[in-house]
């Protein structure tokens, strides 16, 4: 079967699309391409992730485009899977919130083989992670605008008692026109139904959810979550967009989690000398270890970031277009040339980060702290108490590492069974 990647028109042999005058493409082993699901004809695959595959689909009569998100795996494994619960959670959460900065879900249905799929608005642009990879340090004004729109989406979610729990650059999408859209509420939970266990937020099967590099310390430690946990993730994204580096990385998951819990992030101004002190203060407050030390809500953080951005040069506020073909051209404002010698060269930093983003961890920020020697009994007792607390945290991190390892094994088993 040969399929047009623009409209889904199909033919049994090589041919040219009657509407777009382009060659039809062999669909290979993807049986959904060229098929009609509901009112939409599946044209091409546009992405894939841990939960499913996303396709471009077209309504033939009027030409409207949508994205179809199909849950991966054979029907026998997904019919009663916890993944199905997460899939339906995303649809429910998005429609409960209903906000312009959150991708819209239009419908939810099942394939003939029983696999569920979601009909969503089609977004033309790129995820923030791709922009980070191509541009390294973003202009601070552009970045503030993206983060403000992200915070507007989160404010709407938090008003409905929904915590996203997996906010990261991959889940923040920038359209060609510069609008920000928050994606993937599949890990989201209503605040009243979050299950907290030692070692992190888990599904009932015991698999930890979320992306470690952007997790708040309380998430790592298995403590109670609230809206301020999402604000920590926003702070981590803001840090990365401004400096070209994540606030924490490690040689292993254990090392990463330990740094998130115990160590202060590097000063953003040391990596981005042109950053105003007020802008840096917003980032560091969002990344505070304890929730009560952060902003109280998304609105407060957005107002603080807006105020911190007032003195930025006007040219740093041009539209951040997310179209992939424009990412290396004029869609983003050029990076400031006076960033200082302490900052990594933008092109080199982008190349390094792009090469490492697919890996779980990378080596960065090797920090060492030397504790003063205890010269009194009181100091010794404090030191011993700190050591006990450290051991407790390390045990929790070990539990997280084991949980992730088990999750990987389970995913491998599912992949083997689905062949």
Backbone torsions as a table, in degrees:
resi	resn	phi	psi	omega
1	UNK	NA	135.0	179.6
2	UNK	-115.6	137.4	-169.8
3	UNK	-132.4	142.1	173.6
4	UNK	-77.8	124.4	-178.6
5	UNK	-72.6	-6.8	-179.8
6	UNK	-98.6	-35.5	-175.4
7	UNK	-129.9	-9.5	178.7
8	UNK	85.3	3.1	176.0
9	UNK	-58.3	138.8	-174.3
10	UNK	-128.3	160.9	176.9
11	UNK	-152.6	152.4	-178.3
12	UNK	-70.6	-15.5	-179.7
13	UNK	-140.9	172.4	-178.5
14	UNK	-55.9	133.1	-178.1
15	UNK	-159.4	-175.3	178.6
16	UNK	-116.4	139.2	179.8
17	UNK	-64.3	130.4	-177.7
18	UNK	-69.8	-24.2	-177.9
19	UNK	-93.8	-43.3	-173.1
20	UNK	-103.1	-6.4	178.0
21	UNK	55.3	39.8	175.7
22	UNK	-124.3	154.1	-178.9
23	UNK	-63.3	139.9	172.4
24	UNK	-72.6	149.9	-174.9
25	UNK	-111.1	137.8	176.7
26	UNK	-61.5	124.7	-176.6
27	UNK	-77.8	-6.6	177.5
28	UNK	61.4	-133.2	-177.1
29	UNK	-91.6	5.5	-179.1
30	UNK	-89.5	100.7	-173.6
31	UNK	-73.5	-10.9	-179.5
32	UNK	-81.6	-26.4	-178.3
33	UNK	-62.1	130.1	-179.1
34	UNK	86.8	-11.0	179.9
35	UNK	-84.1	158.8	178.2
36	UNK	-104.9	123.5	176.9
37	UNK	-116.1	112.0	-174.0
38	UNK	64.4	-120.6	179.5
39	UNK	-98.0	3.6	-170.3
40	UNK	-117.5	142.5	178.5
41	UNK	-103.7	128.6	-174.4
42	UNK	-78.2	124.3	-174.2
43	UNK	-101.5	-51.6	-177.7
44	UNK	-160.4	161.7	175.2
45	UNK	-83.1	134.7	-178.9
46	UNK	-117.2	-8.0	179.2
47	UNK	177.4	167.1	177.0
48	UNK	-152.7	157.8	-179.3
49	UNK	-152.3	-163.4	-176.1
50	UNK	-67.3	-26.9	-176.0
51	UNK	-99.0	-32.3	-174.1
52	UNK	-172.1	-169.4	-179.0
53	UNK	-118.1	140.6	-178.3
54	UNK	-110.2	132.1	-179.3
55	UNK	-120.2	151.5	165.7
56	UNK	-84.9	131.2	176.8
57	UNK	-131.1	150.7	-173.7
58	UNK	-128.3	139.3	172.5
59	UNK	-83.9	108.9	-169.9
60	UNK	-58.7	-35.6	-173.5
61	UNK	-70.5	-39.5	-175.1
62	UNK	-117.2	-7.1	175.6
63	UNK	79.0	8.9	-179.8
64	UNK	-69.8	146.4	-177.0
65	UNK	-110.5	142.0	175.4
66	UNK	-138.1	166.9	172.9
67	UNK	-107.5	132.3	176.5
68	UNK	-107.1	120.7	177.8
69	UNK	-104.8	113.6	-174.1
70	UNK	-109.1	129.0	178.9
71	UNK	-69.4	129.4	-177.7
72	UNK	-77.2	161.5	175.2
73	UNK	103.0	155.3	177.7
74	UNK	-66.3	151.9	-177.0
75	UNK	-57.1	-34.9	-178.0
76	UNK	-63.0	-26.2	-178.9
77	UNK	-95.9	-23.3	-176.0
78	UNK	-98.8	-15.5	-174.3
79	UNK	-59.5	-38.9	-178.2
80	UNK	-121.2	22.1	-175.9
81	UNK	-80.8	154.4	173.5
82	UNK	-66.4	-23.4	176.9
83	UNK	-62.0	-33.6	177.4
84	UNK	-64.4	-40.0	177.6
85	UNK	-59.9	-43.7	179.0
86	UNK	-64.3	-39.1	-179.5
87	UNK	-61.4	-46.7	179.7
88	UNK	-72.1	-30.7	176.1
89	UNK	-58.9	-41.9	-179.7
90	UNK	-60.5	-47.0	-178.7
91	UNK	-63.4	-43.1	-179.5
92	UNK	-65.7	-43.7	-177.5
93	UNK	-62.7	-46.1	-177.7
94	UNK	-62.2	-43.2	-178.3
95	UNK	-76.8	-21.3	173.4
96	UNK	-71.5	-36.9	-175.7
97	UNK	-82.0	-53.1	179.9
98	UNK	53.7	87.0	-179.1
99	UNK	-143.0	147.8	-176.1
100	UNK	-63.9	-24.6	-178.9
101	UNK	-96.4	16.1	175.1
102	UNK	-124.3	133.5	-177.9
103	UNK	-57.6	138.2	-174.4
104	UNK	-89.6	133.9	175.2
105	UNK	-101.4	124.0	-173.4
106	UNK	-97.0	-31.9	-175.2
107	UNK	-161.5	162.9	178.1
108	UNK	-141.3	127.7	-176.9
109	UNK	-151.1	-173.7	179.7
110	UNK	-128.6	146.6	173.6
111	UNK	-71.6	165.6	176.9
112	UNK	-56.6	-28.3	179.3
113	UNK	-85.6	2.9	175.4
114	UNK	100.1	-12.4	-179.7
115	UNK	-69.9	134.6	179.0
116	UNK	-78.5	151.3	172.8
117	UNK	-141.5	155.9	-175.6
118	UNK	-119.2	135.4	175.2
119	UNK	-98.9	119.7	-175.7
120	UNK	-126.6	162.4	174.4
121	UNK	-64.4	143.1	-179.9
122	UNK	-88.3	127.5	-178.3
123	UNK	-107.8	128.5	177.3
124	UNK	-101.7	109.7	-177.4
125	UNK	167.2	-140.4	-177.8
126	UNK	-154.9	150.8	174.6
127	UNK	-68.9	155.2	-179.8
128	UNK	-59.8	-30.2	179.1
129	UNK	-60.8	-38.9	179.1
130	UNK	-68.8	-37.1	176.9
131	UNK	-66.1	-41.3	176.5
132	UNK	-58.9	-43.8	-177.8
133	UNK	-62.7	-34.5	-175.1
134	UNK	-89.8	-27.8	-171.4
135	UNK	-115.2	-7.0	-178.3
136	UNK	55.8	-117.8	-179.2
137	UNK	-74.5	119.7	179.3
138	UNK	-82.9	154.7	171.3
139	UNK	-56.8	134.7	-171.5
140	UNK	-64.1	-32.2	178.0
141	UNK	-68.1	-47.1	175.8
142	UNK	-55.5	-47.9	-177.1
143	UNK	-61.5	-41.8	179.2
144	UNK	-61.6	-38.8	178.9
145	UNK	-63.9	-43.5	178.6
146	UNK	-62.1	-44.6	-177.8
147	UNK	-68.2	-36.9	177.6
148	UNK	-62.2	-42.0	178.2
149	UNK	-68.8	-34.8	174.9
150	UNK	-62.9	-42.7	179.1
151	UNK	-66.7	-33.0	176.0
152	UNK	-63.3	-40.9	177.0
153	UNK	-64.0	-44.0	-179.3
154	UNK	-67.1	-36.7	177.6
155	UNK	-59.8	-42.9	177.6
156	UNK	-64.2	-40.6	179.0
157	UNK	-65.0	-44.8	-177.8
158	UNK	-65.9	-30.6	176.1
159	UNK	-63.3	-27.9	177.7
160	UNK	-95.2	14.5	179.8
161	UNK	61.0	36.4	176.7
162	UNK	-111.6	125.6	174.5
163	UNK	-104.8	127.8	-176.0
164	UNK	-65.9	-50.7	174.6
165	UNK	76.5	-7.5	179.7
166	UNK	-143.7	42.9	179.5
167	UNK	-76.2	129.0	-177.2
168	UNK	-161.2	168.1	-177.7
169	UNK	-57.0	-33.5	178.9
170	UNK	-64.5	-23.9	-177.2
171	UNK	-102.1	11.7	173.8
172	UNK	-118.2	114.5	-172.3
173	UNK	-108.4	135.7	177.8
174	UNK	-110.7	119.7	-179.4
175	UNK	-76.0	168.0	-179.1
176	UNK	-58.5	-34.2	179.4
177	UNK	-80.3	-2.8	177.2
178	UNK	97.3	3.3	178.9
179	UNK	-80.1	142.7	179.6
180	UNK	-94.2	135.4	177.3
181	UNK	-129.9	128.5	176.1
182	UNK	-89.2	131.1	-175.8
183	UNK	-113.4	171.9	165.4
184	UNK	56.5	76.5	172.5
185	UNK	-93.0	22.6	-178.3
186	UNK	-67.0	-21.8	177.8
187	UNK	-98.1	-5.0	-176.5
188	UNK	-64.6	153.2	176.9
189	UNK	-140.1	147.3	167.8
190	UNK	-68.6	139.5	-173.9
191	UNK	-56.0	-36.0	-177.1
192	UNK	-73.1	-9.7	-174.9
193	UNK	-118.6	10.5	179.5
194	UNK	-71.0	132.8	178.2
195	UNK	-101.1	114.6	-179.0
196	UNK	-104.4	128.3	178.5
197	UNK	-132.0	157.9	175.8
198	UNK	-57.4	125.0	179.8
199	UNK	102.0	5.7	172.6
200	UNK	123.1	172.7	175.9
201	UNK	-74.9	131.6	-173.6
202	UNK	-132.3	158.9	166.5
203	UNK	-78.7	172.4	178.7
204	UNK	-66.0	-19.4	177.4
205	UNK	-83.2	-2.8	175.3
206	UNK	89.9	10.4	-179.1
207	UNK	-93.5	127.6	-179.7
208	UNK	-70.3	138.0	179.5
209	UNK	-106.8	156.7	177.5
210	UNK	106.8	173.8	-178.8
211	UNK	-114.5	116.0	-168.7
212	UNK	-55.6	-39.8	-175.2
213	UNK	-60.1	-21.5	-176.4
214	UNK	-116.3	10.5	-179.4
215	UNK	-80.5	139.7	173.9
216	UNK	-70.3	154.3	179.3
217	UNK	-55.0	-39.0	-179.2
218	UNK	-67.3	-28.0	176.0
219	UNK	-67.5	-45.5	179.7
220	UNK	-61.7	-39.2	-175.5
221	UNK	-85.4	-4.9	179.0
222	UNK	79.5	22.0	178.1
223	UNK	-87.6	174.1	-176.8
224	UNK	-63.5	141.0	178.1
225	UNK	-105.6	151.3	169.0
226	UNK	-149.4	-166.5	-175.6
227	UNK	-58.7	-29.9	-177.9
228	UNK	-68.4	-19.1	174.2
229	UNK	-67.3	-38.0	174.7
230	UNK	-65.6	-36.0	-179.5
231	UNK	-65.8	-33.3	174.1
232	UNK	-60.9	-44.7	179.4
233	UNK	-61.4	-39.6	176.4
234	UNK	-61.6	-41.5	177.6
235	UNK	-61.0	-38.5	178.5
236	UNK	-65.9	-39.7	177.5
237	UNK	-67.0	-42.2	179.1
238	UNK	-62.8	-41.9	176.9
239	UNK	-59.2	-47.3	-177.3
240	UNK	-65.5	-42.5	-179.6
241	UNK	-66.3	-32.7	-177.6
242	UNK	-82.0	-34.9	-172.3
243	UNK	-106.4	-18.1	-176.0
244	UNK	85.7	4.1	-179.7
245	UNK	-137.9	154.1	173.9
246	UNK	-76.3	154.0	179.2
247	UNK	-66.1	-30.7	179.5
248	UNK	-141.0	138.6	170.6
249	UNK	-147.0	166.1	-179.2
250	UNK	-154.8	167.5	179.1
251	UNK	-73.6	-17.8	179.5
252	UNK	-150.3	169.2	176.6
253	UNK	-61.1	-39.7	178.5
254	UNK	-59.5	-48.1	-178.9
255	UNK	-63.4	-42.7	179.0
256	UNK	-60.2	-49.3	-177.7
257	UNK	-64.6	-37.1	178.1
258	UNK	-63.2	-41.0	178.3
259	UNK	-65.8	-41.6	179.1
260	UNK	-59.7	-40.6	-176.0
261	UNK	-78.2	-40.4	-167.1
262	UNK	-107.1	-26.2	-169.1
263	UNK	-108.1	147.2	175.0
264	UNK	-77.3	145.2	177.4
265	UNK	-69.7	157.9	173.1
266	UNK	-60.8	153.2	176.8
267	UNK	-68.4	123.4	-179.7
268	UNK	-57.3	-34.9	-178.4
269	UNK	-67.5	-21.4	176.0
270	UNK	-71.7	-24.4	179.3
271	UNK	-100.1	-18.4	-178.8
272	UNK	-140.3	81.4	-173.2
273	UNK	-59.4	-22.3	-179.9
274	UNK	-82.6	4.0	-177.9
275	UNK	-76.8	126.9	177.2
276	UNK	-64.6	148.6	179.6
277	UNK	-56.7	-37.8	-178.8
278	UNK	-66.5	-36.0	178.1
279	UNK	-65.7	-44.4	177.5
280	UNK	-61.8	-39.3	-179.2
281	UNK	-61.7	-36.4	177.7
282	UNK	-63.0	-45.5	-179.0
283	UNK	-62.0	-48.1	-175.7
284	UNK	-67.7	-34.7	177.5
285	UNK	-68.0	-40.1	178.1
286	UNK	-63.3	-30.6	-177.8
287	UNK	-92.9	13.1	178.7
288	UNK	-59.1	146.3	-175.9
289	UNK	-65.8	-41.2	-177.3
290	UNK	-99.2	138.2	-178.6
291	UNK	-55.6	-37.9	-177.5
292	UNK	-67.8	-14.7	177.7
293	UNK	-88.8	-8.5	-179.1
294	UNK	-91.1	-174.8	174.0
295	UNK	-65.8	148.6	-176.2
296	UNK	-73.2	-28.9	178.9
297	UNK	-159.3	174.9	-176.1
298	UNK	-64.9	-34.7	-179.8
299	UNK	-64.6	-44.1	180.0
300	UNK	-61.8	-41.4	179.0
301	UNK	-66.4	-41.2	-179.7
302	UNK	-63.3	-42.4	179.1
303	UNK	-65.4	-40.2	178.7
304	UNK	-64.8	-40.5	179.7
305	UNK	-68.2	-38.4	178.4
306	UNK	-63.8	-43.2	178.8
307	UNK	-64.6	-40.3	180.0
308	UNK	-67.3	-21.0	-176.6
309	UNK	-93.1	-3.4	-173.7
310	UNK	-60.2	-36.9	-175.7
311	UNK	-88.8	5.3	-178.4
312	UNK	-71.9	150.2	177.6
313	UNK	-57.3	143.4	-174.8
314	UNK	-59.7	-35.2	-175.4
315	UNK	-69.2	-12.6	179.5
316	UNK	-82.6	2.3	-178.1
317	UNK	-108.9	17.9	177.6
318	UNK	-68.9	162.6	-174.8
319	UNK	-61.2	135.5	175.6
320	UNK	-95.5	82.8	179.9
321	UNK	-72.2	140.6	-174.8
322	UNK	-105.4	12.6	-179.8
323	UNK	-70.4	131.6	-173.0
324	UNK	-57.1	-36.4	-178.0
325	UNK	-71.5	-16.4	-175.5
326	UNK	-104.9	-3.5	-173.1
327	UNK	-63.4	-30.5	-179.2
328	UNK	-102.7	14.8	-179.9
329	UNK	-114.5	-122.0	-170.5
330	UNK	-106.3	7.5	-177.2
331	UNK	-67.7	-32.9	176.2
332	UNK	-104.1	147.8	175.0
333	UNK	-62.4	145.7	177.0
334	UNK	-63.3	145.4	178.0
335	UNK	-66.9	147.6	179.6
336	UNK	-64.3	138.8	-178.5
337	UNK	-85.2	-8.7	-177.9
338	UNK	-102.4	32.5	-175.8
339	UNK	-68.4	-17.5	176.2
340	UNK	101.2	155.9	-175.4
341	UNK	-73.2	-16.7	-179.3
342	UNK	-76.7	-15.8	-179.3
343	UNK	-85.3	144.7	175.8
344	UNK	-67.3	144.0	175.8
345	UNK	-56.1	132.6	-174.8
346	UNK	-52.2	-47.6	-177.2
347	UNK	-63.5	-42.6	-179.2
348	UNK	-67.0	-41.1	179.7
349	UNK	-64.6	-41.3	179.0
350	UNK	-63.8	-42.4	-179.4
351	UNK	-63.9	-41.6	-179.8
352	UNK	-64.5	-45.1	-177.6
353	UNK	-68.5	-39.3	179.6
354	UNK	-62.1	-38.4	-178.8
355	UNK	-71.1	-22.3	-174.7
356	UNK	-107.6	-8.7	-173.9
357	UNK	-61.3	-32.8	-178.4
358	UNK	-71.9	-19.5	177.7
359	UNK	-79.7	155.7	-177.6
360	UNK	-71.2	-35.4	-175.1
361	UNK	-143.5	159.0	172.8
362	UNK	-142.1	158.5	-178.2
363	UNK	-82.9	125.8	178.7
364	UNK	-161.0	154.8	173.9
365	UNK	51.5	61.0	176.9
366	UNK	-71.9	101.0	-175.9
367	UNK	-106.0	144.7	177.7
368	UNK	-132.1	133.2	175.8
369	UNK	-119.1	135.9	179.1
370	UNK	-110.8	119.9	179.0
371	UNK	-81.3	139.7	177.5
372	UNK	-67.3	147.2	-179.8
373	UNK	-69.3	146.6	-178.2
374	UNK	-87.2	122.1	-179.2
375	UNK	-108.9	4.8	-179.6
376	UNK	-141.5	165.3	-179.9
377	UNK	-63.3	-39.1	-179.8
378	UNK	-63.2	-41.8	179.0
379	UNK	-65.2	-38.2	178.4
380	UNK	-63.5	-41.9	-179.9
381	UNK	-64.4	-40.7	178.0
382	UNK	-63.2	-41.6	179.3
383	UNK	-62.6	-41.6	179.6
384	UNK	-66.0	-40.4	178.7
385	UNK	-62.7	-42.3	178.1
386	UNK	-62.8	-39.0	179.3
387	UNK	-64.1	-40.9	178.4
388	UNK	-64.1	-42.2	178.8
389	UNK	-64.0	-38.0	178.7
390	UNK	-63.6	-43.5	178.9
391	UNK	-62.4	-39.5	178.7
392	UNK	-61.9	-44.0	179.3
393	UNK	-65.1	-39.4	-179.9
394	UNK	-64.2	-37.9	177.7
395	UNK	-63.3	-38.8	178.3
396	UNK	-65.1	-41.6	179.7
397	UNK	-65.7	-37.9	175.5
398	UNK	-59.2	-42.4	178.1
399	UNK	-60.5	-39.3	177.6
400	UNK	-63.3	-44.9	-179.0
401	UNK	-59.8	-42.9	178.7
402	UNK	-64.4	-39.4	179.8
403	UNK	-63.1	-42.2	178.9
404	UNK	-65.5	-40.0	178.6
405	UNK	-61.7	-43.4	178.2
406	UNK	-63.6	-37.0	178.8
407	UNK	-63.6	-40.9	178.7
408	UNK	-63.0	-41.9	178.3
409	UNK	-62.5	-42.5	-179.8
410	UNK	-63.6	-41.1	178.6
411	UNK	-63.4	-38.0	178.6
412	UNK	-65.3	-40.8	178.5
413	UNK	-62.8	-43.6	179.4
414	UNK	-62.3	-41.1	179.8
415	UNK	-63.3	-41.3	-179.6
416	UNK	-67.7	-40.1	-179.3
417	UNK	-67.9	-28.8	-176.9
418	UNK	-80.1	-9.7	178.7
419	UNK	-75.0	NA	NA
